[in-house]
């Protein structure tokens, strides 16, 4: 039972890391889009 609990804990940590990494990529892409819009607004486009 203890090994099973450790396996579940390890899988939970790994899935959380993947989710966080994916969220980081999404936030980075959103930031790039906002930055581009800001540059376009400053240049009058």
DAJOQUI-V648038 format. One record per run of one state. SS is the DSSP state (H for helix, E for strand, - for the rest). FROM is the first residue (numbers start at 1). TO is the last residue. If there is no record, write none. Layout:
[[SS	FROM	TO] [SS	FROM	TO]]
This chain:
[[-	1	1] [H	2	43] [-	44	45]]
